[in-house]
Amino acid sequence: MLVVQAGQATATREIDAMEIPDTLQGVLAARIDCLQPKHKLVLQRASVIGRIFQQQVLAHLSDQNGEGLDASLRELQRREFIQSREQQASETSRLEEDEYIFKHAITHDVAYGSILLAGRKELHRLAAEAIETLFRARLDELSATLGYHFERAGATKQAAFYLGRAAESAKATFANAEAIGFYESAIRQISLTEDPELRQMEGHLNEGLGDVLALFGRQDEARDAFDRARALVADAGSVWRSRLYRKSGLSHNLQRHYDATRSALDAAESELDRLPQTSSGEWWEEKVQVQLERMYLFYWQGMATEMRALAAKYRSAIEARGSAAHVGGFFKCLPYRSSPVRVIGRRKNV
């Protein structure tokens, strides 16, 4: 044992051996174990929230009252486990008033790893529910965080929902790599349950995944995603199934698979023709889009006669019922009817 007096450390008995952790993780784990139990518990629960955590969220996970929690956070700051924006550093400058950050990422990882697996699920569920309650106006912004917590909590339905929202947000901002990851995670969550109510969600997720994969040029994978989505659409003869066939056709056309493109567009029209209602805006929007894809198919094949005939047949319908984008796309095709030229670039998938 060592006794410190007047700044000097004196051994009260002979020291035969000392246990020194041989890794940085071991040193950090030893430091965490030396904390008072109440401070250690706060550090562990903060790690569940993330490397950056909010005190008001932590309060939902902590057994301590306000003053006790404040005292624990001050002690953890004093021991340099965590920092707030009051401590000047590059990583603290953007913190909000009640936010803290683990000083080092490895400290966060070691603290999280010290939590028993049996307790993690419940803590992640509590964190997710706290975020939902406290930040209702920011759920879209925090959808990836919520998806992560619900996934770790084993709440597959909620995880799929929020991961899907995160995927759509990433897709809208052309963060395509992130969108693919979120779509795949959401689909994986649904695969863990047999809830029939999630089939439609799974279909939309696969369609969104296919859209992004197509933008990435991963056409085979995109068509596989569209096929999976179509298999989940129960109603034969639906605008949704037609759209999925059309998107597969567009994917084939980008690779100049003309026969496959034609077959997919025929299937898309067949789905529309099975519907009893042909006057809805959604039906006409899809009908017009299929014809535009056919015009592009004819263009790439040099079939000017067929392209002119199709344009003459559907011009009035496109002008009357097509969106501004459809009408613009139609008139863009018209100059190409006489002789095809090489077009550089790719059209946006609609």
Secondary structure, DSSP 8 states (H G I E B T S, - for coil): -EEEETTEEEESS--------SSHHHHHHHHHHTS-HHHHHHHHHHHHH-SEEEHHHHHHH-SS-HHHHHHHHHHHHHTTSEEETTS--TTTTT--TTEEEESSHHHHHHHHHTS-HHHHHHHHHHHHHHHHHHTGGGTTTTHHHHHHHHHHHT-HHHHHHHHHHHHHHHHHTT-HHHHHHHHHHHHHHHHT---GGGHHHHHHHHHHHHHHHHHTT-HHHHHHHHHHHHHT---SS-HHHHHHHHHHHHHHHHTT-HHHHHHHHHHHHHHHHT-S---SHHHHHHHHHHHHHHHHHHHHHT-HHHHHHHHHHHHHHHHHHS-HHHHHHHHHHGGGSSS-----S-----
